[in-house]
Amino acid sequence: MENERYTYNKAEKLKSQKAIEQLFTEGRSVSAYPLRLVYLKTDSNLKAGVSVSKRNFKRAVDRIRIKRLMREAYRLNKNMLLNNNRSNYSFMILYNSKDMPDFNFMDTKMKALFTKFLAQ
């Protein structure tokens, strides 16, 4: 576990509209309620994005809070993916619940989601 970088920098963020469309049309998914991971093997390095439904959370402050929790949980647990040579993927992590989570819950669910993904 030496030299592990717990970062989520600009190069790692999934922002390209084209890449996101391709991810949702061709990608596969795995779920660990309330999180859903849509993934697609790519040529580039690991890229990830997070999303929260406006339907479930009308207030922007709530959506932003959940996205922050998701990004932090991803940042701390992405080494699970890197250590298993799963670094050439694009990910979109979706939050599908109407309940406001706390960080411990989000962290636990993110670990469960990555474990399920690695089992495939």
C-alpha positions in Angstrom: 0.0 0.0 0.0 2.9 2.3 -0.5 2.8 5.3 -2.9 -1.0 5.2 -3.1 -2.4 8.5 -4.1 -5.8 9.4 -2.7 -6.5 12.1 -5.3 -9.3 12.9 -7.7 -7.8 15.4 -10.0 -9.0 17.1 -13.2 -7.6 14.5 -15.5 -9.6 11.8 -13.7 -13.0 13.5 -14.0 -15.4 12.3 -16.7 -16.6 15.5 -18.3 -16.7 14.8 -22.1 -20.3 14.8 -23.3 -19.4 12.4 -26.0 -17.8 10.0 -23.6 -20.8 10.2 -21.2 -23.2 9.4 -24.0 -21.1 6.5 -25.1 -20.9 5.2 -21.5 -24.7 5.2 -21.2 -25.4 3.6 -24.6 -22.7 0.9 -24.6 -21.8 0.6 -21.0 -22.8 -2.1 -18.5 -23.9 -1.5 -14.9 -23.7 -3.0 -11.4 -25.7 -1.9 -8.4 -25.3 -1.8 -4.6 -28.4 0.1 -3.5 -28.6 3.1 -3.5 -25.5 3.4 -5.8 -25.4 2.3 -9.4 -22.1 2.1 -11.3 -22.2 2.3 -15.1 -18.9 1.3 -16.6 -17.2 1.0 -20.0 -13.7 -0.3 -20.8 -11.7 2.5 -22.6 -8.2 3.2 -23.9 -7.6 6.0 -21.6 -6.9 6.0 -17.8 -9.5 5.8 -15.1 -12.2 8.4 -15.4 -15.2 8.8 -13.1 -18.2 11.1 -12.7 -21.0 11.3 -10.2 -24.7 12.1 -10.6 -27.7 12.7 -8.4 -31.2 12.8 -9.7 -33.0 16.2 -9.7 -36.3 14.2 -9.4 -35.3 12.8 -6.0 -33.6 16.0 -4.6 -35.2 19.2 -5.8 -32.8 21.5 -3.9 -29.4 22.0 -5.5 -27.7 22.2 -2.1 -28.8 18.6 -1.3 -27.6 17.3 -4.7 -24.3 19.0 -4.3 -23.8 17.6 -0.8 -24.5 14.1 -2.0 -22.1 14.5 -4.9 -19.4 15.7 -2.5 -19.9 12.6 -0.3 -19.8 10.4 -3.4 -16.6 11.9 -4.8 -14.9 11.6 -1.4 -15.9 8.0 -1.0 -14.7 7.3 -4.5 -11.4 9.1 -3.8 -10.7 7.1 -0.7 -11.7 3.7 -2.2 -10.5 3.9 -5.8 -7.3 2.1 -4.9 -9.4 -1.1 -4.8 -9.8 -0.6 -8.6 -6.2 0.4 -9.3 -4.8 -2.6 -7.3 -6.9 -5.0 -9.4 -5.7 -3.6 -12.7 -9.1 -2.0 -13.5 -7.7 1.4 -14.4 -8.8 1.5 -18.1 -12.4 2.2 -17.4 -14.9 5.1 -17.5 -17.3 5.2 -14.6 -20.5 7.1 -13.8 -21.8 6.6 -10.2 -25.5 7.4 -9.7 -27.3 7.9 -6.5 -30.8 6.4 -6.6 -32.4 7.0 -3.2 -34.6 9.7 -1.7 -32.8 9.6 1.6 -30.0 12.0 2.5 -26.9 9.8 3.3 -24.1 10.5 5.7 -20.4 9.8 4.9 -20.1 6.4 6.7 -23.1 5.1 4.8 -21.7 6.4 1.5 -18.3 5.0 2.2 -19.7 1.5 3.0 -21.9 1.4 -0.1 -19.0 2.6 -2.3 -16.9 -0.3 -1.0 -19.7 -2.7 -1.7 -20.2 -1.3 -5.2 -16.5 -1.7 -6.1 -16.4 -5.2 -4.6 -19.4 -6.2 -6.7 -17.7 -4.6 -9.8 -14.4 -6.4 -9.2 -16.3 -9.8 -8.8 -17.5 -9.5 -12.5 
